[in-house]
Amino acid sequence: MALAGTSKVVLGCVAFGIFWVLAVFPTVPFMPVGRTAGSLLGAMLMVLFRVISPEDAYAAIDLPIIGLLFGTMVVSIFLERADMFKYLGNLLSWKSRGSKDLLFRVCIVSAIASALFTNDTCCVVLTEFILKVARQNNLPPQPFLLALATSSNIGSAATPIGNPQNLVIAVESGISFGQFLLGVFPAMIVGVLTNAAILLCYFWRYLSVEKDQEGGQPAGPEVVADDEVTSHRFTPARMSHVSSLNPDDMDCVSEPIIRSNSVSTSVNENLRSRSVNSEADIQLAIKSLRASSMSHEMVEVSTVTDRREEGASSRKFTRTASQQRSVIIEDSPPSPDINGENEKEAEVAEKRWRVFVWKTAVYLITLGMLIALLMGLNMSWTAITAALVLLALDFTDAQACLEKVSYSLLIFFCGMFITVDGFNKTGIPNTLWELVEPYSRIDSAKGVALLAVVILILSNVASNVPTVLLLGTRVAASASAISHDSERKAWLILAWVSTVAGNLTLLGSAANLIVCEQARRAQFFGYNLSFWSHLRFGVPSTIVVTAIGLLIVTSY
């Protein structure tokens, strides 16, 4: 394809340049509108500049990819509600044998979870838990955060649903789920193990530091989980200054003294007096009450010893029979309602059973979706069907669940499809590829190496998904001239390199940025993962893992 007209090339480059700047640097000072708005702006400019027609713009949106993204998002939301990621987090710390064992577990668990539930979802739900475990064990968070980010990227390369660029490759190439898995999964396993080994070598000295050689206690402040903080809070309104008193004394002080209306003033004064010191005075008061009011039956209700006074004198208070009964009813503990408790226990048991059945249904539907994908059924409609079945079995309004879907990502993809298609119509990508294509054929080791370098650089400059959209059909067409198997191998090479390339820099993958932001904003145990700290580890790890993986993928 030759270059288009000069005006079309210039305007198309301007529109694509604006899209690229806002996609890679979403908070630039002159236009901090974010990636989604930047994608729509690039698409709009392509149409306004007449680089692409409105009809071609609509046709550029790949609906199967949008449907597959939507379906996997809904399934991931239900898996999170069903505590799948909570169980994965608990697996990290279950019977852990030390810091190195914990680091290895983070690599394996995050890789497998990313292959099944996308790398972005895995990083969102596991970052804070990993930070908590590292802080509570007085371990440096950096190696564990790097393990999560890099292993999630490597693990997501194994399946078409692991990351967005794999979704594009699976739909564009027509490679089935099973073929994709067989082609990349061995490279993923070796890559994760290699990445874990590099992490252990790089951070061996930091992971070998004991908590405290003397007492075994962490040197820093103790980290308390959110639920633990909540459970130890107290309400000042419930505190009472009389709580330090003896319970018997408190009962006596708190009870009102009831007196009969017919009692004489002198007797009332005797009863109200708090200075009655002898048994004789109390007996005299009782006789006076009985003589003056025969209609009221008086009984002795209590005798309390005042331990705070030095005489240890005893006091007695009297009440009528009706008053005594009321006091007994008020002060006596409530009788247990056996029927009510049984009903509550039955209700709790029923709720637990319903939750168990619901979680089991979610896991079985997800497993059925994976089996259907392995059988080669249409990936987009399989994911959408699983999502709709989960929504139907939830028996509640689906609005709350659907609100958690990242519609901004779906809109970003729509705008990106239009922008990249418009940039392709300028003829620039095809012209550049014609210069590189003779030297990047996959039938030679040098060609594979050059192709990998091109993909690696473009994935970090233009992001991995636009790179796949720009190079995918060109790489496949070049490989198809060799053989049909070479075409499939070219797609798998593109999937592997474009995904692992995200580990090169902090900006190379959305999963990296998610880990960085989640760690920085974490409550109680926040940590700032800097660009340079990621780069120092990312460069050697990406080069080694990419090279080893290419050897395995090309031999498939």
BASE-90405 format. One record per residue (C-alpha): residue in three letters; x, z, y. Coordinates in steps of 0.1 Angstrom, whole numbers, padded with zeros to 4 digits, always signed. Each point is the difference from the previous one (the first is absolute). Layout:
<nodes>
alaXZY...
</nodes>
This chain:
<nodes>
met+0000+0000+0000ala+0015-0011+0033leu-0001+0021+0032ala-0032-0002+0020gly-0001-0009+0037thr+0022+0020+0024ser-0029+0018+0017lys-0015+0009-0033val+0033+0013-0013val+0007+0021+0032leu-0035+0015+0002gly+0000+0007-0038cys+0033+0018+0003val-0013+0020+0029ala-0031+0011-0019phe+0020+0008-0031gly+0026+0019+0020ile-0027+0022+0016phe-0014+0007-0035trp+0035+0008-0014val+0009+0024+0028leu-0033+0019-0003ala+0001+0000-0038val+0036+0013-0002phe-0001+0022+0031pro-0037+0011+0004thr+0006+0024+0029val+0021-0022+0024pro-0002+0013+0035phe-0015-0032+0016met-0028-0003-0025pro-0005+0030-0023val-0031-0014-0018gly+0012+0004-0036arg+0003-0024-0029thr-0036-0008-0005ala-0007-0010+0036gly+0034-0019+0000ser-0011-0020-0031leu-0033-0009+0016leu+0017-0009+0033gly+0024-0024-0019ala-0029-0016-0018met-0020-0004+0033leu+0030-0016+0017met+0005-0025-0028val-0036-0012+0005leu+0001+0001+0038phe+0033-0019+0001arg-0016-0026-0024val+0028+0005-0025ile-0028+0005-0026ser-0037-0009+0002pro-0027+0026-0004glu-0011-0015-0033asp+0035+0001-0014ala+0004+0036+0013tyr-0030+0011-0020ala+0012-0019-0030ala+0034+0017+0002ile-0015+0034-0008asp+0006+0006-0037leu-0032+0017-0011pro+0011+0008-0036ile+0029+0020+0015ile-0023+0018+0024gly-0024+0008-0029leu+0028+0013-0022leu+0013+0022+0028phe-0034+0014+0007gly-0007+0007-0037thr+0033+0018-0006met-0005+0021+0031val-0034+0013-0011val+0013+0007-0035ser+0030+0019+0015ile-0025+0021+0021phe-0019+0010-0030leu+0031+0009-0019glu+0011+0022+0028arg-0034+0017+0000ala+0004+0005-0038asp+0033+0019+0006met+0021-0026-0017phe+0028+0004+0026lys-0003+0037-0001tyr+0007-0001-0037leu+0030-0023+0007gly+0013+0025+0025asn-0003+0028-0024leu+0019-0020-0025leu+0029-0001+0023ser+0005+0038+0000trp-0012+0007-0035lys+0029+0018-0019ser+0025-0015+0024arg+0036+0008-0011gly+0016-0002+0034ser+0005-0022+0031lys+0015-0030-0019asp-0028+0001-0025leu-0026+0001+0028leu+0017-0030+0017phe-0001-0020-0032arg-0037+0009-0004val-0008-0011+0035cys+0015-0034-0007ile-0018-0006-0033val-0034+0014+0011ser-0001-0018+0033ala+0011-0033-0016ile-0027+0001-0027ala-0027+0011+0025ser+0009-0028+0024ala-0003-0026-0027leu-0035+0011-0007phe-0014+0012+0033thr+0022-0018+0027asn+0031+0014+0016asp-0017+0008+0033thr-0026+0022-0017cys+0026+0018-0021cys+0021+0008+0031val-0030+0013+0020val-0011+0025-0026leu+0034+0011-0014thr+0022+0004+0031glu-0013+0034+0011phe+0000+0014-0035ile+0036-0010-0005leu+0010+0016+0033lys-0018+0032-0010val+0019+0002-0033ala+0033-0008+0016arg-0004+0027+0027gln-0013+0026-0024asn+0031-0005-0022asn+0023-0001+0031leu+0011-0036-0008pro+0008-0027+0026pro-0031-0022+0005gln+0020-0032+0007pro+0009-0010-0036phe-0036+0006-0012leu-0015-0020+0028leu+0024-0029-0006ala-0008+0002-0037leu-0037-0002+0007ala+0002-0029+0024thr+0026-0021-0019ser-0015+0006-0035ser-0035-0008+0013asn+0012-0033+0013ile+0019-0008-0033gly-0029+0011-0022ser-0026-0020+0020ala+0019-0032-0010ala-0012+0003-0036thr-0036-0010+0004pro-0021-0023+0022ile-0019+0030+0014gly+0031+0020+0009asn+0003-0014+0035pro-0015-0026+0023gln+0027-0027-0004asn-0005+0002-0038leu-0037-0006+0005val+0008-0032+0020ile+0025-0012-0027ala-0024+0007-0029val-0029-0019+0017glu+0021-0029+0013ser+0020-0005-0032gly-0028+0006-0025ile+0022+0022-0021ser-0020+0024-0021phe+0003+0037+0002gly+0016+0003-0034gln+0026-0027+0007phe+0008+0016+0033leu+0004+0034-0017leu+0022-0014-0028gly+0022-0019+0025val+0007+0028+0024phe-0006+0033-0018pro+0033+0001-0018ala+0018-0006+0033met-0020+0027+0016ile+0009+0026-0026val+0037-0008+0002gly-0002-0001+0038val-0017+0034+0002leu+0026+0016-0023thr+0028-0017+0020asn-0014+0012+0033ala-0004+0036-0014ala+0037-0001-0012ile+0011-0011+0035leu-0020+0028+0016leu+0015+0026-0023cys+0035-0013+0007tyr-0006-0002+0038phe-0016+0035+0003trp+0017+0018-0029arg+0017+0025+0022tyr-0032+0008+0019leu-0020+0004-0032ser+0027+0023-0015val-0004+0027+0026glu-0016+0031-0014lys-0028+0018+0019asp+0019+0032+0004gln+0028+0010-0023glu-0006+0037+0005gly-0038+0006+0001gly-0014-0034-0010gln-0022+0000+0031pro-0003-0030+0023ala+0021+0002+0032gly-0027-0014+0022pro-0035+0012+0007glu-0024+0001-0029val-0024-0029-0001val-0036+0009-0006ala-0026-0026-0010asp-0031-0005+0020asp-0023+0017-0024glu+0023+0030-0002val-0001+0003+0038thr-0037-0001+0000ser-0004+0026-0027his+0021+0025+0018arg-0017-0002+0033phe-0021+0030+0012thr-0029+0005+0023pro+0006+0027+0026ala-0038+0006+0003arg+0000+0013-0036met+0027+0026+0007ser-0012+0035+0008his+0018+0030+0015val-0019+0024-0024ser+0014-0017-0031ser+0028+0025+0000leu-0025+0029-0005asn-0009+0015-0033pro-0030-0020-0015asp-0020+0032-0004asp+0006+0011+0035met-0009-0035+0013asp-0033+0001-0019cys-0008+0034+0015val+0008-0010+0036ser-0019-0033-0002glu-0032+0015-0013pro-0026+0009+0027ile-0015+0035+0000ile-0037-0002-0003arg-0020+0029+0014ser-0037+0009-0002asn-0021+0000+0031ser-0014+0034-0008val+0033+0017-0001ser+0006+0024+0028thr+0026-0007+0027ser+0022+0028-0012val+0001-0012-0035asn+0007-0036+0012glu+0029+0012+0020asn+0013+0018-0031leu-0003-0032-0020arg+0016-0022+0026ser+0029+0024+0005arg+0032-0013-0015ser+0015+0035+0000val-0019+0016-0029asn+0027+0021-0016ser-0016+0021-0027glu-0023-0003-0030ala-0023+0027+0014asp-0008-0019+0032ile-0009-0031-0020gln-0023+0020-0023leu-0017+0016+0030ala-0007-0034+0015ile-0015-0012-0033lys-0024+0030-0002ser-0011-0006+0035leu-0008-0036-0007arg-0020+0009-0032ala-0020+0026+0019ser-0009-0021+0030ser-0009-0032-0019met-0016+0005-0035ser-0012-0037-0001his+0036-0013-0001glu+0019+0006-0032met+0036+0006+0009val+0028-0005-0025glu+0037+0004+0002val+0017-0034-0002ser+0037+0005+0005thr+0028+0024+0006val+0031-0014+0017thr+0034+0017+0004asp+0016-0007+0034arg+0037-0005-0010arg+0010-0006+0035glu-0009+0035+0013glu+0021+0029-0007gly-0026+0023-0014ala-0011-0023-0028ser-0036+0011+0007ser-0028-0018-0018arg-0030-0016+0015lys-0034-0008-0014phe-0026-0024+0013thr-0037-0002-0010arg-0025-0028-0002thr-0035-0005-0010ala-0007-0014-0034ser-0012-0034+0015gln+0031-0001+0022gln+0022+0009-0030arg-0015-0029-0020ser+0006-0024+0029val+0036+0012+0003ile+0006-0004-0038ile-0015-0035+0001glu+0022-0010+0030asp+0032+0016-0012ser-0002-0008-0037pro+0017-0033-0011pro-0024-0029-0006ser-0010-0004-0036pro+0015-0032-0015asp-0024-0029-0003ile+0009-0012-0034asn-0024-0029+0001gly+0013-0012+0033glu+0036+0002-0011asn-0008-0019-0032glu-0016-0027+0021lys+0030-0003+0023glu+0024-0002-0030ala-0022-0027-0015glu+0000-0019+0033val+0038+0002+0003ala+0004-0011-0036glu-0023-0030+0006lys+0019-0010+0032arg+0033+0002-0019trp-0014-0022-0027arg-0013-0025+0025val+0035-0002+0017phe+0017-0004-0034val-0024-0028-0010trp+0005-0017+0034lys+0038+0002-0001thr+0000-0014-0036ala-0022-0029+0011val+0024-0008+0029tyr+0030+0000-0023leu-0018-0021-0027ile-0011-0026+0026thr+0035-0002+0014leu+0014-0004-0035gly-0026-0027-0007met+0011-0019+0032leu+0036+0001-0011ile-0009-0013-0035ala-0021-0028+0016leu+0030-0010+0022leu+0023+0000-0031met-0025-0023-0018gly+0004-0025+0028leu-0034+0003+0017asn-0003-0009+0037met+0019+0027+0018ser-0020+0000+0032trp-0034+0002-0016thr+0012+0025-0026ala+0011+0024+0028ile-0032-0005+0019thr-0021+0006-0031ala+0018+0032-0008ala-0005+0012+0037leu-0037-0008-0001val-0005+0018-0033leu+0017+0031+0013leu-0021-0001+0032ala-0032-0003-0021leu+0010+0028-0024asp+0007+0023+0029phe-0038+0004+0006thr+0006+0007+0037asp+0000-0019+0032ala+0030-0023-0001gln+0007+0001+0037ala+0023+0030-0002cys+0021-0017-0026leu+0001-0034+0016glu+0010+0015+0034lys+0034+0009-0017val+0007-0036-0007ser+0028-0013+0022tyr-0019-0028+0017ser+0028-0003+0026leu+0023-0012-0028leu-0026-0026-0012ile-0004-0012+0036phe+0038-0001+0003phe+0002-0023-0030cys-0026-0023+0013gly+0018-0004+0033met+0033-0004-0018phe-0013-0028-0022ile-0011-0020+0030thr+0032+0007+0020val+0023-0010-0029asp-0020-0031-0008gly+0003-0010+0036phe+0037+0005+0000asn+0003-0021-0032lys-0018-0028+0019thr+0028-0001+0025gly+0023-0013-0027ile+0028+0026+0008pro-0001+0019-0033asn+0000-0032-0020thr+0030-0014+0020leu+0020+0031-0005trp-0008+0001-0037glu+0012-0036-0004leu+0034+0011+0012val+0002+0029-0024glu-0018-0014-0030pro+0028-0021-0016tyr+0022+0031-0002ser-0027+0025-0012arg-0012-0015-0032ile-0006+0026-0027asp+0017-0020-0027ser+0033+0014+0011ala+0013+0035+0007lys+0012-0010+0035gly-0034-0015+0008val-0018+0032-0012ala+0024+0021+0021leu-0005-0021+0031leu-0038+0001-0004ala+0001+0037-0004val+0021+0004+0032val-0025-0022+0019ile-0030+0020-0013leu+0018+0033+0007ile+0008-0008+0036leu-0034-0015+0008ser-0019+0029-0016asn+0017+0024+0024val-0002-0023+0030ala-0036-0014-0004ser-0013+0026-0025asn-0006-0007-0037val-0035-0013+0000pro+0006-0027+0027thr+0032-0009-0019val-0020-0006-0032leu-0025-0021+0019leu+0027-0021+0016leu+0022-0005-0030gly-0023+0003-0030thr-0013-0035-0004arg+0034-0015+0010val+0020+0020-0025ala-0025-0008-0027ala+0000-0037+0008ser+0038-0001-0002ala+0000+0018-0033ser-0028-0021-0015ala+0023-0030+0002ile+0022+0017-0026ser-0027+0012-0024his-0033+0018-0002asp+0017+0032-0012ser+0023-0002+0030glu-0029-0001+0023arg-0014+0033-0014lys+0035+0015+0001ala+0003-0010+0036trp-0032+0019+0009leu+0012+0031-0019ile+0034-0002+0018leu-0019-0001+0033ala-0021+0030-0010trp+0030+0021-0011val+0023-0007+0029ser-0026+0001+0028thr-0012+0034-0013val+0034+0016-0006ala+0011-0013+0034gly-0022+0026+0016asn+0025+0026-0010leu+0027-0015+0022thr-0012+0016+0033leu-0026+0024+0011leu-0020-0028+0016gly+0002-0022-0031ser-0031+0014-0016ala-0032+0016+0010ala+0005+0026-0027asn+0033+0011+0017leu-0019+0005+0033ile-0027+0020-0017val+0025+0024-0016cys+0018+0004+0034glu-0032+0007+0019gln-0016+0022-0026ala+0032+0021-0002arg+0003+0003+0037arg-0036+0012+0005ala-0001+0023-0030gln-0012+0035+0008phe+0024+0029-0006phe+0028-0022-0015gly+0003-0031+0021tyr+0032-0021-0003asn+0013-0030+0020leu+0013-0028-0022ser+0022-0021+0025phe+0006-0037-0001trp+0038+0004-0006ser-0004+0026-0028his-0022-0025-0018leu+0023-0029+0007arg+0031+0017-0014phe-0017+0004-0033gly-0022-0031+0002val+0027-0026+0003pro+0020+0008-0032ser-0031+0009-0020thr-0018-0033+0009ile+0030-0022-0007val+0006+0016-0034val-0036+0002-0012thr-0008-0035+0012ala+0030-0015-0019ile-0007+0019-0032gly-0037-0009+0002leu+0008-0037+0005leu+0020-0001-0032ile-0030+0013-0019val-0027-0021+0017thr+0020-0033-0003ser+0005+0006-0037tyr-0037+0003-0007
</nodes>
